[in-house]
Amino acid sequence: MRGRLDYSFRAANVDLGARLHITPAKSPTARARHERLYRTLHDMLISRYSGRSFENVVVKGDYDSEANAVLDYEELGRAIVRFIVDVYHLAPARRSAGCDALRHVAGAPEEVSRPASAG
């Protein structure tokens, strides 16, 4: 049935100890933090790859996403994890007066440090 979550999906969440928060369809303001994360992922990571999808068919035009794809789902998953761990968590954030997210959550904004550059 459309609009209902599959039983196996719900069971997997229960097994993982996760709580499901189901927001109303077509209501992005009800999930503003998620939408912001998606935008950040798009702006800082996904848009750098060819073969991506677009926000609507007008922007997509005649672009063939599947023919231009460079990553499969598994590789994309690894890229997202690397991005979050190595880039996003160490990037200065406006909400924490320039402190990176990792130290902001830990409550130690005065201990900001950056990894040494590889070059």
C-alpha positions in Angstrom: 0.0 0.0 0.0 1.2 3.4 -0.9 2.0 5.7 2.1 2.7 2.9 4.5 6.1 1.6 5.5 6.9 -1.9 4.8 6.8 -4.3 7.8 10.4 -5.5 7.2 11.6 -1.9 7.2 9.9 -1.2 10.5 11.2 -4.5 12.0 14.8 -3.6 10.9 14.5 -0.3 12.7 13.2 -2.0 15.9 16.1 -4.4 15.7 18.5 -1.5 15.5 16.9 0.3 18.4 16.0 3.3 16.1 13.0 5.5 16.4 11.0 6.3 13.3 9.9 9.8 12.8 7.5 10.0 9.9 6.8 13.5 8.6 3.9 14.5 6.4 4.4 14.2 2.6 5.1 17.4 0.7 6.0 19.2 3.9 9.8 20.0 3.8 9.5 22.4 6.8 8.5 19.5 9.0 12.0 18.0 8.3 14.1 21.1 8.0 17.3 19.6 9.5 17.1 16.7 7.1 16.6 19.0 4.1 19.5 21.2 5.2 21.7 18.1 5.4 20.7 17.0 1.9 21.5 20.5 0.6 24.9 20.4 2.3 25.7 17.0 0.9 24.6 18.1 -2.5 26.5 21.4 -2.5 29.7 20.1 -1.0 29.9 16.5 -2.3 27.3 15.2 -4.8 27.5 18.1 -7.2 31.2 17.3 -7.8 30.3 13.9 -9.5 29.0 13.3 -12.9 25.9 11.1 -13.3 24.0 12.8 -10.5 20.3 13.5 -10.5 18.8 17.0 -10.4 16.1 18.8 -8.4 13.7 18.9 -11.3 13.3 18.0 -15.0 13.8 21.5 -16.2 17.3 21.8 -14.6 18.1 18.2 -15.7 17.2 18.9 -19.4 18.6 16.2 -21.7 21.3 15.1 -19.3 21.6 11.3 -19.1 22.4 10.6 -15.4 22.7 6.8 -15.8 25.0 7.0 -18.8 27.3 9.4 -16.9 27.3 7.7 -13.5 30.7 7.2 -12.0 29.7 5.6 -8.6 27.5 2.7 -7.6 25.5 2.8 -4.4 28.2 1.2 -2.3 30.9 3.6 -3.5 28.5 6.6 -2.9 27.8 5.4 0.6 31.6 5.2 1.3 32.1 8.7 -0.2 29.3 10.1 2.0 30.8 8.6 5.2 34.3 9.9 4.3 32.8 13.3 3.6 31.0 13.5 6.9 33.9 12.2 9.0 36.8 13.9 7.2 35.2 17.2 6.0 31.9 18.1 7.5 32.8 17.3 11.2 36.0 19.3 10.9 34.6 22.3 9.0 34.0 25.5 11.0 30.3 26.1 11.7 28.4 29.3 12.0 26.4 28.0 14.9 29.4 27.5 17.0 31.5 30.7 16.5 33.9 29.1 14.0 34.4 25.9 16.0 34.2 22.6 14.1 31.1 20.5 14.7 32.9 17.7 16.4 34.3 19.9 19.1 31.1 21.9 19.4 29.1 18.8 20.2 31.9 17.8 22.7 31.5 21.2 24.4 35.1 22.2 23.8 35.1 25.1 21.3 38.3 26.5 22.7 40.2 23.4 21.6 39.8 23.8 17.8 42.4 22.1 15.8 42.8 21.2 12.2 44.6 18.2 10.8 47.9 18.9 9.1 47.6 19.3 5.4 48.8 16.4 3.2 50.7 18.6 0.8 
